[in-house]
């Protein structure tokens, strides 16, 4: 297999690993998954549960509704519903099959069980340790770095699994370093559509469904409907509104699944919905839409992989910029214009903070998608921000690297302050 074949297969693996379904905000769902798996190994309903989590898990669970719980928020409901109603084999759709009887049982368990939550002493931004007890038996399970990455499983003193915590999608971690904007566009131009059809058709179907659900019904702050009512009825408004509406719905407990990107439903939405809306406006064929979604999804992953998981840097920025790249591709532009679109967009919105998952994520998505669209329109007109202006560098890869340095290193203290503020409000 030559180098081109290695890269082709790596890019396909990245798409398959990243574009997977999840129901609800992924951090509480990861807690439910951990609880369901621990209960499965224990073989009984635990009388006591100890949950240790990194501060960023608290940040991303505090303000979102856990789906199928009847509107509950927080760590304890996610754990209780995972234990009583969770199906671990469904991973990030672990509590997608909850009937009324299971809901009542989970609520009764939540009211009576001894569930204790502690702040974990850990160097990892993403760390969940769940220990479940029943009589003299216990099971301890740890998930580190990404949502389904079980790194420790212990039962009654016997180690069933013990692997060192590793970075997201460890088998493909090095493969993500193969991503460059130029290589992404070459892959999008040449990929056999049948190799990506199932992945992307599901993304279009799932994410479009929750976007329209968010428009039709009242969720969160209804950012999408505000945009449609108060801004011009053009394609850019519809792109922002539908992406925002999908986020508002999932942050507010909508029980429809989304296809995630970089571990985030909001990023999966922002990377896909604007491209889908523009494809409809331009009346492009299915193949062109799929190739544009390859660009937007991989550009998002490329940016986010430089930052890491659960930073103080809002991941919607990466996805909004990625959607701008996909929109440029839909219009028939190639590497120079797509690279400039990304540089322009990054220059505008690279300072948006992540202060947890919540309804205002919808507005941050709208702002990030707007930056992606404006970045493209500037590139289309031959306008650009210059190297040396802030974090803008000479070329798209250096600019992405600078953004990654800000998000991964520069915003560490910002993250601590955000978490301190949120914990003091609890």
C-alpha positions in Angstrom: 0.0 0.0 0.0 1.5 3.3 -1.1 1.5 6.5 0.9 -1.6 7.8 -0.9 -3.5 4.7 0.0 -2.4 4.9 3.6 -3.7 8.5 3.8 -6.9 7.6 2.1 -7.7 4.8 4.5 -6.7 7.0 7.5 -9.0 9.8 6.5 -11.9 7.3 6.1 -11.1 5.9 9.6 -11.2 9.3 11.1 -14.6 10.0 9.6 -16.0 6.7 10.8 -14.6 7.2 14.3 -15.8 10.8 14.7 -19.2 10.9 12.9 -21.1 8.6 15.3 -24.6 9.1 16.8 -25.3 10.4 20.3 -28.5 11.4 22.1 -28.2 14.4 24.4 -25.1 16.3 25.4 -22.2 13.9 25.3 -20.8 14.6 28.8 -23.9 13.5 30.8 -24.4 10.7 28.3 -20.8 9.5 29.0 -21.7 9.4 32.7 -24.8 7.4 31.9 -22.7 5.0 29.8 -20.1 4.6 32.6 -22.9 3.9 35.1 -24.6 1.4 32.8 -21.4 -0.5 32.0 -20.4 -0.6 35.7 -23.8 -2.0 36.7 -23.6 -4.6 33.9 -20.2 -5.8 35.2 -21.5 -5.7 38.8 -24.5 -7.8 37.8 -26.9 -6.0 40.2 -28.4 -2.7 41.0 -25.9 -0.9 43.2 -27.0 0.4 46.6 -24.2 3.0 46.6 -22.4 4.9 43.8 -19.4 7.1 44.1 -18.7 9.4 41.1 -15.4 11.2 40.7 -15.2 13.7 37.8 -12.8 16.3 36.4 -14.0 19.8 36.7 -14.7 20.1 33.0 -17.3 17.3 33.3 -19.1 19.4 36.0 -18.9 22.4 33.6 -20.5 20.5 30.7 -23.2 18.7 32.8 -24.4 21.4 35.1 -26.8 23.2 32.8 -28.1 20.7 30.2 -31.2 18.5 30.4 -30.4 14.8 30.3 -32.8 13.3 27.7 -35.5 10.9 28.7 -35.4 12.0 32.4 -38.4 14.3 32.3 -36.3 17.5 32.3 -33.7 16.8 34.9 -30.2 18.2 34.9 -27.0 17.1 36.6 -24.6 14.3 37.3 -26.9 12.3 39.6 -29.8 11.9 37.1 -27.3 10.9 34.4 -25.9 8.2 36.7 -29.3 7.0 38.0 -30.8 6.7 34.5 -27.7 4.9 33.2 -27.9 2.4 36.0 -31.6 1.7 35.7 -32.4 2.3 32.1 -29.0 2.3 30.3 -28.0 -0.2 27.7 -24.2 0.0 27.6 -24.0 -1.7 24.1 -25.6 1.5 22.7 -22.7 3.6 23.9 -23.6 7.3 23.4 -27.2 6.3 22.8 -27.2 4.5 26.1 -30.5 6.0 27.4 -32.3 6.3 24.1 -34.7 3.4 24.9 -36.6 4.5 28.1 -40.3 3.8 28.4 -42.5 5.2 31.1 -42.0 2.3 33.4 -38.2 2.5 33.2 -38.5 6.3 33.8 -40.5 5.8 37.0 -38.0 3.1 38.2 -35.0 5.5 37.5 -36.7 8.4 39.3 -37.4 6.1 42.3 -33.8 5.0 42.3 -32.5 8.6 42.1 -34.6 9.5 45.1 -33.5 6.6 47.3 -30.0 5.6 46.2 -26.8 6.8 47.8 -25.1 8.6 44.9 -22.0 10.7 46.0 -20.2 13.1 43.6 -16.6 14.2 44.2 -14.2 16.4 42.3 -11.4 14.1 41.0 -7.8 15.0 41.5 -6.7 14.4 37.9 -4.5 16.0 35.3 -7.0 15.0 32.6 -9.6 17.5 31.4 -11.9 14.5 30.7 -12.0 12.0 33.5 -14.9 10.0 34.9 -14.5 7.4 37.7 -17.6 5.5 38.7 -17.5 3.0 41.6 -20.7 1.0 42.3 -21.3 -1.1 45.4 -23.7 -3.9 46.2 -23.3 -5.8 49.6 -19.6 -6.9 49.6 -19.1 -6.5 45.9 -17.9 -3.5 43.9 -17.0 -2.4 40.4 -14.7 0.5 39.5 -14.7 1.9 36.0 -12.8 4.8 34.6 -13.3 6.7 31.3 -10.6 9.1 30.3 -9.9 11.6 27.5 -13.0 10.8 25.4 -16.5 9.7 25.9 -16.3 5.9 25.5 -12.6 5.3 26.3 -12.7 2.9 29.2 -9.2 2.8 30.7 -9.9 0.9 34.0 -12.3 -1.8 34.9 -11.9 -3.5 38.3 -14.2 -5.9 40.2 -13.7 -7.0 43.8 -10.0 -6.3 43.6 -9.5 -8.1 40.2 -8.3 -5.9 37.4 -10.3 -6.8 34.3 -8.9 -3.9 32.1 -6.1 -1.5 32.8 -4.8 0.7 30.0 -3.0 3.9 30.4 -5.2 6.9 29.6 -4.6 8.0 26.0 -5.7 10.7 23.7 -8.9 10.6 21.7 -9.3 7.8 19.3 -5.9 6.4 20.2 -5.7 4.1 17.2 -6.1 7.1 15.0 -4.4 9.8 17.1 -1.3 9.9 14.9 -3.5 9.7 11.9 -5.1 13.0 12.8 -1.7 14.6 12.3 -1.9 13.6 8.7 -4.7 16.1 8.2 -3.9 19.3 6.4 -6.3 21.5 4.6 -4.7 20.8 1.2 -4.8 17.0 1.8 -8.4 17.3 3.0 -9.5 19.0 -0.2 -7.6 16.4 -2.3 -9.3 13.6 -0.4 -12.7 15.3 -0.9 -12.1 15.6 -4.6 -11.1 12.0 -5.0 -12.9 9.9 -2.4 -15.2 7.2 -3.8 -18.7 8.4 -2.8 -19.7 4.9 -1.8 -17.0 4.9 0.9 -18.6 7.9 2.7 -22.2 7.7 1.6 -23.6 5.8 4.6 -21.7 8.0 7.1 -22.7 11.3 5.6 -26.3 10.3 4.6 -26.9 9.5 8.3 -25.4 12.9 9.3 -27.7 14.7 6.9 -30.7 12.8 8.1 -30.1 13.0 11.9 -28.9 16.5 12.1 -31.5 17.9 9.7 -34.3 16.2 11.8 -33.2 17.8 15.1 -32.7 21.2 13.4 -36.3 21.3 12.2 -37.5 20.0 15.6 -35.8 23.0 17.1 -37.5 25.4 14.7 -41.0 23.9 15.1 -41.0 23.7 18.9 -39.8 25.8 21.8 -36.4 24.8 23.2 -33.9 26.8 25.3 -33.7 30.4 24.2 -35.1 29.7 20.7 -32.1 31.4 19.0 -33.1 29.8 15.6 -36.6 31.2 15.6 -35.3 34.6 16.7 -33.0 34.7 13.8 -35.7 33.7 11.3 -38.1 36.3 12.7 -35.7 39.3 12.9 -33.1 38.8 10.2 -33.5 38.8 6.4 -34.9 35.5 5.0 -31.8 34.5 3.1 -29.6 31.5 2.9 -27.1 32.7 5.5 -29.8 33.4 8.0 -31.3 30.0 7.4 -27.9 28.3 7.8 -27.3 30.0 11.2 -30.9 29.6 12.4 -31.2 25.9 11.7 -27.8 25.1 13.2 -28.8 27.2 16.3 -32.2 25.5 16.6 -30.6 22.0 16.5 -28.3 23.0 19.4 -31.1 24.6 21.4 -33.1 21.4 21.0 -30.3 19.0 22.2 -29.2 21.3 25.0 -32.8 21.2 26.3 -33.3 17.5 26.4 -34.6 16.7 22.9 -34.7 13.0 22.5 -33.6 12.9 18.8 -30.0 11.8 18.2 -27.3 13.8 16.4 -24.2 12.8 14.6 -21.3 14.3 16.5 -17.9 15.6 15.4 -14.8 15.7 17.7 -16.9 14.2 20.5 -19.5 17.0 20.4 -23.0 17.1 19.1 -22.9 20.9 18.8 -19.8 20.7 16.6 -21.4 17.9 14.5 -24.4 20.2 14.0 -22.3 23.4 13.2 -20.1 21.5 10.8 -23.0 20.0 8.8 -26.2 22.0 8.9 -24.9 25.2 7.2 -23.4 23.1 4.4 -26.7 21.2 3.9 -28.7 24.5 3.8 -26.3 26.0 1.2 -26.4 22.9 -0.9 -30.2 23.1 -1.0 -30.0 26.8 -2.0 -27.4 26.1 -4.7 -29.3 23.0 -5.9 -26.1 21.0 -6.1 -26.3 17.3 -6.6 -25.9 14.7 -3.8 -22.3 13.9 -4.7 -21.2 17.6 -4.4 -22.9 17.8 -1.0 -21.1 14.7 0.3 -17.7 16.1 -0.9 -18.4 19.4 0.8 -19.3 17.7 4.0 -16.0 15.8 3.9 -14.3 19.1 3.7 -16.3 20.7 6.6 -16.1 17.7 8.9 -12.4 17.0 8.4 -11.5 20.7 8.6 -13.3 20.8 11.9 -11.5 17.7 13.2 -8.2 19.1 12.1 -8.7 22.3 14.0 -10.1 20.7 17.1 -7.4 18.0 17.3 -4.9 20.8 17.9 -6.8 22.1 20.9 -7.9 18.8 22.6 -11.0 17.9 24.5 -12.9 20.1 26.9 -10.9 23.3 26.6 -12.0 26.8 27.5 -11.9 27.4 23.8 -15.4 27.0 22.3 -15.4 24.0 19.9 -18.2 25.5 17.9 -15.6 28.0 16.5 -13.8 25.1 14.8 -17.0 23.8 13.4 -18.3 27.2 12.2 -15.0 27.8 10.5 -15.2 24.3 9.0 -18.6 24.9 7.7 -17.3 28.0 5.9 -14.7 25.8 4.2 -17.5 23.4 3.1 -19.6 26.3 1.8 -16.6 27.5 -0.2 -16.2 24.1 -1.7 -19.9 24.0 -2.7 -19.4 27.2 -4.6 -16.7 25.5 -6.7 -13.6 27.0 -5.0 -10.4 25.1 -4.3 -7.5 25.2 -1.9 -6.5 28.9 -2.1 -10.0 30.2 -1.4 -10.8 27.5 1.2 -7.6 28.1 3.1 -8.2 31.9 3.1 -11.8 31.3 4.3 -10.5 29.5 7.3 -7.8 32.1 8.0 -10.4 34.9 7.8 -12.9 33.0 10.0 -10.4 32.0 12.7 -9.2 35.7 12.9 -12.8 36.7 13.8 -14.0 34.3 16.5 -11.0 32.6 18.0 -11.7 34.2 21.4 -15.1 32.7 22.2 -14.9 30.9 25.5 -16.5 27.6 26.5 -18.4 28.1 29.8 -20.1 24.7 29.7 -22.9 23.1 27.7 -26.1 25.1 27.9 -28.7 27.0 25.7 -26.3 29.9 24.9 -24.2 27.3 22.9 -26.9 27.9 20.2 -26.0 31.6 19.9 -22.2 30.8 19.8 -22.9 28.4 17.0 -24.8 31.1 15.1 -21.8 33.5 15.6 -19.3 30.9 14.5 -21.3 30.0 11.4 -21.6 33.7 10.6 -17.8 34.0 10.8 -17.4 31.0 8.5 -19.8 32.6 6.0 -18.2 36.0 6.2 -14.7 34.5 5.9 -15.8 32.8 2.7 -17.4 36.0 1.3 -14.2 37.9 2.0 -12.1 35.2 0.3 -14.5 35.3 -2.6 -13.9 39.1 -3.0 -10.1 38.7 -2.7 -10.0 40.2 0.8 -7.9 38.8 3.6 -6.5 39.4 7.1 -2.8 39.7 6.9 -0.1 37.5 8.5 1.0 39.1 11.7 -2.4 40.5 12.5 -3.0 38.9 15.9 -2.7 35.1 15.7 -3.0 35.1 11.9 0.1 33.5 10.4 1.6 33.1 6.9 -0.6 30.2 5.8 -3.6 28.2 7.0 -1.7 25.5 8.8 0.3 27.9 10.9 -2.8 29.9 11.7 -4.6 26.7 12.8 -1.5 25.8 14.9 -1.6 29.2 16.6 -5.3 28.8 17.3 -4.5 25.4 18.8 -1.8 26.9 21.0 -4.2 29.5 22.3 -6.9 26.9 23.0 -4.7 24.1 24.4 -2.2 26.2 26.4 -3.1 29.8 26.6 -6.7 29.2 27.9 -5.8 26.9 30.8 -6.0 29.6 33.4 -9.2 30.9 31.7 -10.7 27.4 32.1 -9.8 27.4 35.8 -11.5 30.7 36.3 -14.6 29.7 34.4 -14.9 26.5 36.5 -14.4 28.5 39.8 -17.2 30.9 38.8 -19.5 28.0 37.9 -18.7 26.0 41.1 -19.3 29.1 43.2 -22.7 29.5 41.7 -23.8 25.9 42.4 
